Amino acid sequence: ILYYLGFRRVFILGADFKMQEGQDNYAFKQDRTTFSVNSNNNTYKALDSRFNALKPIFDSLNYKIFNCNKDSGLKSFPFVNYETAIKQASANFNKKIDTLGWYDRKEKEKEIQKNNMKTEDLIKNIDFGEEVE
């Protein structure tokens, strides 16, 4: 879905892809049986294998995926630390977009009147930055 939406660089956050019995494997308390832990770990391994099989296709499309968890069991994608991911993901944003009033029709009408602009002109002046590769 992200590819079809135009994203060409994806940073995965929080994908541990491994469980340990008797450990806090979630961000919340959850008791997992030995069977559940083994089942989840088998699923993670199968998914990692499938991602490895898809990697040549992703590469041919210049679709880059990075994992921001160096201790993750997901090894199909190269590790990039969180700070680098944020820097790369925001590199092409030229300026902040002011969303104040976007859903407030009266505020938008005031802005249009204040600036003596047509709605089409307001839309043209929004800078969404360049496409990230």
Disulfide bonds with the S-S distance in Angstrom:
none
